[in-house]
Amino acid sequence: MASAKIEAAHKSLLSEWAKENRNLASVKQKLAQIELELKNPSTLNALNAMAATTIHKDYFEISALYNALSADLNGFQEAIAKVHCFYESQFGESSSNNKYLMYGLHLMYLLATNKLSDFHMLLEQIDQTIQQSNPYISTPVKLEECLMEGPTTKLMEKTIPSPFYAVFIKILMDTVRNEIASCMEKSYERLLVKDASWLEIGQERVRLRQPIKEHPQSAVTIRAQLDTQRITKQNLFYAKQLEMII
């Protein structure tokens, strides 16, 4: 039967994906197998409408989640675009159970890559009530508010709604650090490295040195006589709050 192969591959993918310690290499292989079968007209013709919709949905959604876990931003961008197209073409007024997880991850991606205009365009497609009540959506919304207006205690107290968000938060933290380093480079002629990393905690101090290395034209010297503690505290406080989310 033409549909048997893809149905078996789909079942195998779901089984692997459901594992607590899923093997991403195996997931990638199973996704590739399903993708190949979905390009076969005889396979698609052999599937009934419900089976075809379910297999496509799981394939597109797991592809996006796989790329998120793999920190493959280009792969995620391509995969999430296919998710949106599938939702629009197949569900209409109804939706997948994973809809807001997908939308939330897309918002996190746009925020982490500093695509704020696209972030707000996507957010406009989501009902205001959902923005406030659904943790998948409210988390990126509050993060964006944190970056624009300053950190909030309420945000600090909340945990991320899904482990898939972690990679985007880490990327966002790196983006923030690089932006801070760039601003410091333009704002100060000299700045002590110990002052630039004044608010960082433990091993995180090492990580802040990398943006400094990437901006070698900045004059970092021990002869600096700036009131950097107060200024740096103001500039870096919200970056520390982002770290406290994880």
Stockholm file with secondary structure:
# STOCKHOLM 1.0

chainA/1-246         MASAKIEAAHKSLLSEWAKENRNLASVKQKLAQIELELKNPSTLNALNAMAATTIHKDYFEISALYNALSADLNGFQEAIAKVHCFYESQFGESSSNNKYLMYGLHLMYLLATNKLSDFHMLLEQIDQTIQQSNPYISTPVKLEECLMEGPTTKLMEKTIPSPFYAVFIKILMDTVRNEIASCMEKSYERLLVKDASWLEIGQERVRLRQPIKEHPQSAVTIRAQLDTQRITKQNLFYAKQLEMII
#=GR chainA/1-246 SS CTTHHHHHHHHHHHHHHTSTTCCHHHHHHHHHHHHHHHTCHHHHHHSCHHHHHHHHHHHHHHHHHHHHHTTCHHHHHHHHHHHHHHHHHHTTTSCCTTHHHHHHHHHHHHHHTTCHHHHHHHHTTSCHHHHHHCHHHHHHHHHHHHHHHCCCHHHHHCCCSCGGGHHHHHHHHHHHHHHHHHHHHHHCSBCCHHHHTTTCCTTHHHHHHHHHHTCTTSBCCTTCCCCHHHHHHHHHHHHHHHHHHC
#=GC SS_cons         CTTHHHHHHHHHHHHHHTSTTCCHHHHHHHHHHHHHHHTCHHHHHHSCHHHHHHHHHHHHHHHHHHHHHTTCHHHHHHHHHHHHHHHHHHTTTSCCTTHHHHHHHHHHHHHHTTCHHHHHHHHTTSCHHHHHHCHHHHHHHHHHHHHHHCCCHHHHHCCCSCGGGHHHHHHHHHHHHHHHHHHHHHHCSBCCHHHHTTTCCTTHHHHHHHHHHTCTTSBCCTTCCCCHHHHHHHHHHHHHHHHHHC
//
